């Protein structure tokens, strides 16, 4: 399993089976376009035709499903969208006009920056990389920021941010204030000032630290048995004190009791009217001698805090602040104590209260009292007075709010607070741009335009797309067109520029712009959706589906799955529509249709009435079939239905997470893993899912520990497989390889189904190949194929290749291609077993099927370099880097630049690559060589 990637944990060759049926032409099934001339708010442009779904005409197909057909007819007013009513959203994050150059400059600044600035620069790095959508990279940025944070507020915010990215709040039995066992996220360590360098996996000892020993008041008094020599009168009560101890509390007390004041000459002082009760004064006296607060109730400590503030008792204030901070454990405590903290300017107490509220996100935002604290301008100013209001705090809050509900008033107010705290240009650009996006979604176009223009002034060129969009919404399409055209003329063109200009174009020019957008950036879904709907408006629904298939084949986005489902409904192919809706609900369970009126779950209920229901046994049979032909979307849909039949089945939720990982939906995969863990009853099973969660979030040692604990309770396939997989995800030496082989053999001895055993056999074969045991590997792959693990063809081809049987290897990959049609990875792998021309043909097919795969670009570029076509080689990589700045491609292009003597370009690529992965050995080697040459 050497070199296995996370997404290959349960990976078969990816493919999506295209619909082969032709357009229906008979009278009963043909559907015509209907005109819906409506006017959009704030827009004088009229919509063109919209297509009616086939079920929009209320007719009963059979007597038995009359009611269900009527239910579907209720959706008729929604209709299919038209080419004139769909548009791409403005992305609510920083989108540099030249990402490579920007990352290079940032890496250079990171190398030179002071320790105090490093944490915030890592957050800037996070903001620049959000557009890539790689959760691992983003998590690493936050961890590095957390490792370098010095002040309490930054530690509190970044620790909560890391928890939010993992959605720890969804784990049953996990308290928001639990330490979790790691220093970086320990709530107690967060309240300690100063830098505390630690690695990601450093364990926290807070649970093992002995509690402070408590004692009775009598015992404490005996610690310092000093004779009282002064009385403080509060009301009718007299409190005996030690003059020198009270004087030591602060300079004002010292001056009063030992200076030239009258109090220095008397032994009885009237202290009434100073805002402290007799009980509080006794606590002051006790603290003056013992420096202890643990015997007092919170209200008494709060009184001491107020007293300390009034009389400048800094040590007492710090002690009260720390003590009160240590007792904040829930939202109710935080809401009460934060007011005292703000009033008395107790920074640590306010930080502790904020920590509780932040670690309860997103749920705490729905509490009106919490929302008021975070959203109010006045409270923001009070937070600033105690050093607890920062751009970092409101950036995190805004990010959470945008993910929860972009158009809410809470979201708008939080982004406004973020802008008020912004100091650097990138911070202001981000705040203005995000506020523009929020206002655009709220249909407040004039205000949104002003925000986008402000972001543009701060250097964020992408915000010009927002300016153009708001002008278009205000009935100024030509002005919008000119803005984007000037952008294309001034900068190196990118896909999003042509996509945006297409919105303000018509006819052939519109189609041309969208085709160029796809050529420059095939990851944009909008051009595919537009072309699909254009086909539909020409009554070519099946051709529209094929256009969507092109995109879904390599990037099954929920919006495209939804649109394809609507088109299948229009053809009355309810089974296919159901498949797509189930798949998108697996990716986004709370999905709201693009109509903005119905939930995906409701649409699923309506479609359920139109399809034949399957029992669980039939579902298992179909799952094996889908898995065998490597249909990930179909497999997702089947598992979704199986979970509908058996809600909370942890084994199925685990399978779901593996499929989602293969489709590169990391957040959705983690959600399924959490559900699997929550729904597991046996402890040994819960430990396995916890282990996968830990591994997926970078805690390998803890993942192995969970697997060992599970095996100690009960030997199981999944426990052994987890341990083997985690240990194999490194460069294995012979001894380690033997151990992993033994673990996989133990896994295969345990009960499991064919789907999982096929994967274990495949992984075992991979290690055997690495160890040179080709016959054993061949046996594993053949056994895997016998239980329909189709991807084993790839491993078997590798065995033949190792034996110098390239023809056999090529034929084996051909079998995989035949079983999994339109599979990019199969074509890519087959290219390794044929001559250069055939390899190039296979890689061209791979790029056509999945333009996001980077190996074909790197191969073609390497061939061009061999042929001394340096310029063409660099252009081949540059073409892909523009829409996917991949680490390997940046590393290769840097090497190309180095070989041609273009050291400045090589240096830039190295720095950008190291911004993605600072520990990449190959890039570090090139970078160091270039630095030596530059000197």
N, C-alpha and C positions, 0 to 999 in steps of 0.2 A: 504493500500500500504506500510505498514511498511516493511522496509528492502528491498524495491525495488531497484534494481541496475540500473545503467544507461543503460546497454545493455538490460534491460527488459522493457524499456519504451514502446516498441511496439512489445513485444516478444510473439511469438507463439512457439510451440515446433518445434525444428529444425530437418529437415530431408532432405535427398536428395533421390529422387526416382531413383532406379537403372534401367538400361535398361534391359528389359526382353527378347529382341529378340535374336535369336540364330545366329550363324555365317552363312553368306551366302555361299552356296556351289555350286549354279548353274554356268554354264559356263560363262554367261554374266556378272556375278557379282564377280566372284573370281578374286583375285589379287595376283600376284606373286612378290617375292622380286627381285630387280635388283641390280647388283653389280656396285658399283661406287668406283673403286680403285683410290683414290686420295692421294696426299701427303700434309700434313699440313705444313705451314711455320715453320721453325726452328724445325721440327720434322720429323724423318725418319720413324716413324711408319705409316703403311698404314691403311686406314679405311677399315672396313668390309662392309657388305651389307647395303644398305639403301632401305627402302620400298618406292615404288612409290604409290602415292595416286590413287584412282580409276579414277580420272579425268585427269590423266596424259596422257591417250590415247585419242587423239582428235577424238571424235565421237559425233554426235548430237543425243540427246535422243529423241527429237521431233522436228518437223519443227519449232514450235514457240520459242523454247529456244536454237536454233542453235548458235546464237551469244553469249549467256551467257555461253554456254558450251565452246565455243572457248576462252572466257575470262578466265574461270577457267583453261583451258589448258595452259594458259600463265604462270601459277604458277608451272607447272610440273618440271622445272629444280630445284626448291627448294627441293622437295622430303621430305619425312619424315626423321627425324633424326634417327641415329642408336645407338645401345648400345655403340659403340666405339667413337661416336662423341659428346655425351653429358657428361657434368661434372658439379659438383656443384661449385658455386663460393666461393672464400675465403672471409669470412665476413670482411668488412673493419672497424671493431671496436675492442675494447679490449674484449678478451674472456678468463677470468681467468681459470686456470686449475681446481681450486676449488673455485667456486663463493661464496659459503656460508662462507668459511673461510676468503676469501678476503673481503667480505662485513662486517663480524664481526670485522675484524681488522680495517677497515675504520671507522666503527661506534665508536669504542673505541678511535680512533684518533680524531674524530669529537667532542667527549665529552671533550677531554683534550686540544684541540687546542686553540690557541689565537684568538682573534677577527679578527686580520689582516689576518689570514690564512684561516678563515672559508669559505669565498666565493669560493676560489680556490678549497678547499676540496669538496665543494658541486658540483663543476664542475667535479672533479674526480669521485664523486659518479654517476653523470650523465653519464660519459663515461663508467663506469662499468655496468650500468643498461641498456645501449642502446640495448644490445642483447635481452633483454626481450620484447622489442617492446611495452611496456605499456606507452602510451602517457601521461596518468595522472601522473604516477610516475615521468616521465622525466620532465614534466612541473613543478611539485612540487620541484624537484631538482633545476631547474633554478630560480624559484621564491625565494627559500631559499637563493640561491647564491646572487640574486639581493638584497634581504633584508639585507644581511651582507656585501655588497660591500662598500668600503670606498673611493676609488679613482675614479676620473671622468671617466677614460677609462673603467674600469670594469663596472660601472653603464651604460655607453653608450652601451657597447657590450651586456651585459645581457638583457637590456631592448629591444634592437633590436632583440635579439635571441628569446625572448618571443613572440614578434610580428611575427617573421618569423614562429615560430611553429604554430601560429594561422592563418598564411597567411592573415594578415589584408590587405595586398596590393591588394587582390582580391575583397575587398568590395568596391562597387561603391559609390563614394561620400566621401570616407574616405581618408584624406590626411596623408601622411607618418609622418608628424610632428604634427598631432593631439594628444592631451593629452590622450584622451580616458576616462578621468575622474578618473584615479587611480594613486596614488602617485608613485607606482613602475615603471610605464611606462611613466611618464611625462617627455618630453624632456627638460623642464626647470629645473626640480629638478635633472635630471641626471648631470647637469653642476655645481652642488654644491658639494664642497669638504666635506669629512667627512661622518661618519655613520649617517644615519637618520632612526632609527628603525621604522618600520611601518608594519601593517598587509597587507595581500594580498588585502583585500577589502577596505583599507583606501582610502577615496575620496580625490582627489586633488582639491585645491582651487585656482589654478592658473588662471582659467577663471574669478573668482570673484574678484581677487586682483585688486585694482585700478591701472590704468596706471600712470606712473610717470608724474607728472604735468609739462607741457612744458611752456616756457615763452619766450618772446622776448629777444634779446641780451641786449637791453637798460635796461629792467627790471632786468636782471641778474647782470648787472654791478652795479646797485644800491644796490645790496645785500651787497657788501663790497666796500664802497666808500672810497678807499684809494688813496692818492696822489702818482702819479708816480714819481720815483726818479732816474731812470736809463733808458738809451736808448740802444736798441740792433739794430744795423744796419745790414740789410740783403740786399746786393746790394745797390740800391739807396734809399731804404725805411728805415724809422726809426720807431721802435715799442717801445712805452712807456711801461715800466714795473715797478713793485714794487720789489725793490731789495730783501727784506726779503722773498717775496713770491717765487721768482725764486730760491733763495738760499735754500728754504725748499724742493725743488723738489728732491734733492739728495745731498749726501756728496760731490761729485766733484764740484757741483755748489756752495755749501756752502763754500768750501775751496777757490774757485775762487773769490767769491764776498766778503768774510769776512776774508780770510787768508792772506798769505804773497805774493800773486800774484799782478801784476800790476793792474789787473782789479778791485781790491778792492779799489783802490785809484781814479778811474776815473768814470765818470757818462755816458760815451758813449763808447760802446764796439762794435767793428767790428766783426759781427758774420757770415760774408759771408764765404762760403767754408765749412760749417759744415753740408751740406746735407739737409738743410731745406729752404723752400721758405718763402717769407714774409707772405703769408697767413697762412702757418703752424706755423710761429713764433707767429703770433697774436693768434692762437689757443692755443699755449703753455702759453702765457700770460693770456688768458682768463681762462684756466684750473687752472693755479697757484692760481687764486683768488676765483674761483667758484667750482672747482672740478666737472665740468659738461662736458659731451661729446655729449649729445643728440642733440645739435644744429648743429653739424658738419656732413658733408657728410662722407661716408665710406673712401674715399681716403684721406681725411684730418686726420681721426683717424688713418689710416695706417701710415701716415707720423709721427703722434705723437708717434705711437708705435715704429717706427724706431728710432726716436729722444730719446725716453725713454730708449731704449736699449743702444744707443751710450753713453748716459750720466748717466746711472745707476739710472734712476728715477723709482724705483721699484713700488711705488704706482701708478704713471701714467701708467706704463706698465700693471699692473694688471687691472686698470680701462679700458684701451684700449682693453686689451685681453677680458675682460668680455663683453664690449660693442659690439665688433665685433662678439663675439660668439653668442650674442643675436639676431643678424640680419641675421644669416645664415638660410635660410628657404627652399632652393631648391638645386638640384644637380649643377646647373650652378654657383650659389653663392659659393658652397663648392669647386668646382674645381678651382675657381679663388683664393679664400681666403686661401685655404690650403697651397698654395705656399708661401704666405706672412707669414702665421703662422709658417711654417717650417723654413723659412729664419730668422724670428725674434724670434724663439723659444717660441712662444706664445702657451702654452700647452692647455689652455682653447679653444682658437680659433681652433686649430687642432682637439681637441676633438669634438667640435661642428660640424666641417666639416665632420669628420668621422661618427658622429651620423646620419647626413643626408644621407650619402652614404650607411650606414648599414641599415637604416630603409627603404631604397628603394630596398633592396635585395628581390628576385634574379635578378630583372630587371637591376639594376645598374651594375652588372657584365658584361653585354653585351655592356656597353659603353667602348670603347677602352681606353679613358682617365682614367676612374675609374679603369679598369683592370690594367692599368700601375701603378697607385698609389699603389694598393694592391699587385701586383705580383713582382714589381721591387725590386731587392736586394738593390739597391742604395737608393730608397725611404724608404725601411724598415729601413735602417741605419739612415736615417734622422728622421724618426718617433721615433726611439729609442733614439735619442739625445734629444727629447722633452718629453720622457717618455710615448709615445703613441704607441709603438710597444710591443706587449706582446704575449705570447702563447695563451692566451684567445682569443685575436682578431683573430689570424690566425686559431685557432681551429674552431671558428664559420665560418669564411670565407671558410675554407676547407670543412666543413660539408655541407654548401650550395652548393659549387661547385660540390662535389661528387654526391649530389642528382640531380643536374641539368645535368651534363655530366661528367662521371667519366674519360673518356679518353681524355678530352680536355687538351691543353697545359696550359690553365689558372689553371685548377685543379692541375696539376702537380706542377706548380710554387708555388701555394698557400700552398700546403702540404710541399714543400721544405722550405718555409718561416716559417711554423709552427715548423719544425724540428730545424731550426736555433734559434728559440726563446725558445725551450724546455730546462728546467733546471732540473726537477725532473725525476726520472727513468720512471714513468708511462707516462710522457709526451713524453719522447724520444721514448719509446716503441710504443706508439700510432702513433707518427709521422713517424717512420721508417716503421711500419706495414702498415699504410695507403698508404705511398708512394710505398711500395712493391705491394700493391693491384692495385694501379693506373698503375704502370709500367707493371704489369702482364696483365692487360686488354689492354694495348697498345702494347703487344707482345714484350716488351723489357725485355727478360727473364734473361739475365746476370745481368743487373742492379737491376731487381726486387729481384733476389736471394741475392744480397749483402744487400739490404734493409731488407729483412726478417731475414737474419743472424744477422744484427745489432739489430733488435728488439728482437731477441732471446737472444742476449747478455745482453739486458736490463731486462731480466727476463720474457718476454712474450712467454710462451711455445707454444701457439697456432700458432705462426709465423713459427714453424717448418713445419706445413702443407704447408705454402707458399714456404718454401725452397724445400720441396719434390716436389711440383707442378712445380716449375721452373726447377728442375732437370729433371723431366719427360718430360717437353716441350723441353728440350735440348737433348733428346734422351738417358736419363739415368734412365729408369724405375726401374731397380734393385736397384740402389742407393736410389731412392725415397722409394721403398718398405722397405728397411732396416731401413731407418730413422723412418718411421711411426711404424714399428714393435718394434723398440727400445723404442719408446714413449709409446706404449701399455704396454710393459714389465715394464717400469720404473714407470708409474703413474697408478692411478685407471682408468680403461678404460672408455671412454665415447663414445657416438654414433658417433660423428664426426671423431674420430680416426679410427674406423672400416670403416666408409664411405670413408675416404681418402685412406686407405690402399687398399680398393676394386678397386680403379682406377688402381692400379699397379699389381693387381692379375689377374688370369685367371680361367675360368672354374668353378668347384665346389667351389674352395676357394673364388672366387669373390662373388658367390652367398651366401656363408656362411657369409662372412664379412658383406654383405649388410643386411642379415637377423639379424645378431647380432646388427648392427647399428639401425635397426628399433626397436628391442627389448629394447635397451638402450635408444633410443631417437626417439619415433614415430613421432615427429614433423618435422623430416627431410624428405623433399619431394623427394630427389634424388633416394633413394632406390626404391620407388614406381614407379618412372618414368622409371628406368632401368628395373625393372621386367616387366613393361607394354610393353616396347619396345622389350624385350626378347620374350615375347609371340607373339608380332606382327611378329617378324622375323621367328617365327615358324608357321606363317600364322594363328594365333589365335587372330585376332584383337579384337573380342568381349571379350575374356578373358583379353586382355590388358586393355580394357576399364573398366572392373570390378575391376582390380587392382588399377586403378586410382580412381575409385569410392570410394574405401576404404579410401583413403586420403582426397579426396574432400569432403567426407561426414562430416568430422570434421574440415577441414582446406582448404577451396577453394582458393588455391593460384593461381595467374594468370598463372604461368608457367604450372601448371598441367591442368588448364582449357584449355589453348592453345593446349597442347599435346592431350588432349581428343578430342578437336574440330578437330584436324588433323585426328585422328583415325576415327571419325564419317564421315569426308569427304571421307576417304578411303572406308568406307562402303556405301557411297552415302546417308547417313542419314543427309541431309543438315539442317533439322529443328533442330536436336539436336546440330549440329555443330554451327548453328546460335545462339542457346541459350547460349552456352558456350562462344562464342566470345562476345556476348552482355554483359554477366555477367562480363567477365574480363575487358571489356572496361568501365564498370561502376566503377570497382575497380581502374583501371589505364587507364584513357582516352587517354593518349599518348603512349600506349603500342606498343613496337616494337617487332615483332615476334622473336623467338629464332634464326631464320635464319639471323636476323639482316639486312634484305633487304626490308621488307614491313611493313607498319603500320597496326595495327589491323583494323583501319577504312577502309582501302582499301580492306582488306580481307572480311570485312563485306559487302562492296558494291558488291563484286563478288558473295558472297553467297546469297545476296538479290535477284539475278536473278534466283536462283534455288528454292526459296520457295514462297509459296502463301502469298501475302501481306494481312494483316488484317486491317480492319478499326478500328477506336477508340472504337466503341461500342463492337466489338468482343474482343478487347484487355481488356476492362473492365470486360467482362464476364470471360475471361481466367484468369485475375488477381484474381477475386473472387475464382475461382476454385483452382488456385495455392496456394492462401492464406489459403483456407479451408483445403487442404491436407498438408499445412506447407512445401512447397517447396520453400526455400529461393532463390536458384539459378534461378529457373523458374520465380519467382516473380521479381527478379532483371532484368531478360531478358525482361519480358513483359513491365516493366516500362521504360526500355531503348528504346523499340520500340515505346511506347506511347509518349515519349519525342521526338522521331524522327518524329512522326506525328504532334506533337504540341510543337515545340522547345520553351524553356523558360517558360514552364508551372510550376509555382512555387509549386503548390500543389503536383505535381508528383515528383519534385525534393526533396520536404520534405519527401514524402513517401520513396524515394530512400535512403535518409539519415538514416531513421529509420531501414531499412533493413540492411544497411551497418554496423550500430552500432551492430545489433544483430549478425552479422557475425564477429564482432570484428575488423572491418576496420575503426578505429577512424578517421584517417586523411581523408580518402575518404568520410566518413560521414560528416565531417566538410566542405569539399569542396562542397558537395551537399547542405548543409544548407546555405552556402554563396551564392550559385547560386540561391537558393530559395529566399533568402533575396534580392538579386540584381534584380531579375526578378519580384518582387512584386510591383504592382502599388499602391494599397490602403495602406495608412499609417498604419492602424490597423493590416494589414497582415505583413508588414515589421517589426513592433514592436514584433510580435510573434516570427518570425524567429530570430530576434536579441536576444530575450529572451532565446531561446534554445541555441544559440551560447554562450551566457554569462553563462548559467547554465552548459553547457558541459565543459567550461573552468574554472569553480570553483567560479563564481560570482553569488551566489544564490539570494542575496538581489536585485541586479540589474535585474535579470531575473524576479522576482516577480514585480518589479517596471514597467518593460516593459509590463507585462501582464495587470497590472492595467491601464496603459495608453491606451492599446489597447481596454480594456473593456469600458473605458470612451468614446472612439470614437464610438465603435460599439460592442455590445454583440455578441460573437461568440463561437462556440464549442472549437476551438483551444486555444483561450485566456483563457477560464476557465480551460481547461484541463492542459495547461502549468502551471498555478498558482497552481492548485491542485497537480500536479505531483511534483513540486519543494518543496512545503510545506510538502508533505508526505514523502519526502526523508530524514526524520529524525525520531527519536523515538517520536511518537505522544502521547500526553496525551489525556484524554477524550474530553476536550474542543477543542483541535486542530483537533482531529478526526472528531468531529461534523462539524467543519468549512470546512474541506476538503470534507466531504460527501455532504455538501450543494453546494460546488463549482462544484462537479461532476454532481449533479442533475441539476444545472443550465446549465452545458455543454450539457447534454442530451436533454435539452429543445430546444437547438439551432440546426439549420439545419447542417447535416453532412451525410456522407455515412456510410454504414454498417460496413466497415472495422474499421473505427475510433470509431464508437459507440460501437462496440463489445469490443474494448480495454477499453473504459471508463466504460462499465458495468463490465468488468473483474476486473478493479482496484477498483471500488465501492464495488464489492463483497468481495474483499480482505480486505478492511477496515471494512466492516460489520463483517467479521469473527474475526478480531482483537478485535472488540468491543463486541463480543459474540452475535451478532444479526444474528443467523444462518439462520433463515427462510428468512430474507431479503436478505442475501447473496445468498441463494439457488435460490431465484427468479431472482436475477441479473445474475447468471451464466446460468440459463435456458434461459433467454432472450438473452444472448450473443450467446448461442448455436443455438438459433432459427435463428440468422442472420449469422450463419456459422463461428463464432469465435471459432475455434476448441480448443484452449488452455483453454477455460472455463471448459473443462472436468477436468483439474487439480484442478481448484478452487472448483468445485463441489465435487471432491474426498476429498478435505480438509474438506468441510462441513460435509460429511458423517463420516469422521474420528473423527471430533469434537463431533459427536453424538454417538461415539463408534460403528459405523456401518462399521467395517473394511472391511467386504466382499463387501459391496456396494462401498466403496472407491476403493478397488482393481479392481472391475469390471469397474468402471468409467475410471480408468487409462488404463485398457485394451482396452477400446473403443478408447482412444486417440492413443494408439500404433497401433491399426488397421487402423486408419485414416492416421496416419503419420508413415509409415513403416521405420524401421531402425533408430528410434529416440532415441538417448542416454538419453536425459533428461527425456523422458517419462518412460523409464525403471528405471532410477534412482529414480524418484518420486514414482513409483509404489512399489519400494522396502520398502518404509516406511509403507506400509499397508499389510504386510504379515509376516509370521514367518521367523526366522533367515535363514534357508536353502534356502527358496524361495527368500528372500531378497538378499542373496549372489549370487544366480543365476542371478537375474535381474541386479545386479551391475557388475557382470562379463560381461554380455552382453553390459552394458553401457560402460565399459572400452574398450571392443572390438570395439564398434562403434565409440567411442570418447575417446581415451586414454588421452586426455588433461583435462578431467573433474576430479576435485580433490576429490569430495565427496566420490566416491567409494574407493579410497585408504585410506581415513581417516576412513571410516566405517570399512573396513577390519582390519585396524590397531587397532581400538578400540576394535573390537571383540577379536583379538589376545591378547590384554592386559587383557581383562576380563578373558581369559583362561590362564592367567599368562605366555603367550609366549612373553616375553618382547623383546627378540632378533628379533623374526620374525616380531613383530609389528614395530620396528624401521626400519627393512629392507624394509618393505612394503612402508613406507613413504620415505625412502631414495631413493628407486627405482624411485619414481615420482619426488622427489626434484631435482634429477640429471638433468632432462630435463625441469622441471618447478618448480623453487624455489618459490612456492606459500606461501603467508603470513600465511594462515590458517594451512598449513602443517608444516611449520617451528614452528609455535606456538604450535601445538599438539606434535611435536617431542620433543620440549623443555620440555613440561610438562611430557612426557614419561621419558626423561633423568632425570628430577628432581625426579620423583617417584622412579627411580632405583638408585639414589644417584650419577649419573654421572653429577656432577655440572658443570664441565668445558665444556662438550658438550652442556649442557642445556644453559649455558651462551653464547656460540658461536651462537646457533640457535636464541636465543632472540635478540642478537645484529644484526644478519643478518636480522631478521624479522623487527626490528625497523629501519633498513636502508631502508626497503621498505615502512614502514609507522611508523613514529616516535610517532604517537599518538594512536596506537592500544592499547586499555585499557587492554585486556587480557594478551598480551605479556608484557606490562609494569608491571603488577602485578607479573608475574612469575619472571621477571628480577629483581625487587626490592627484592623479597624473596631470590633469589639466592645471590644477593649482600650482604644481611644481613648474610646469612649463611657463605659466604666466609670470612667475617670479624669475 
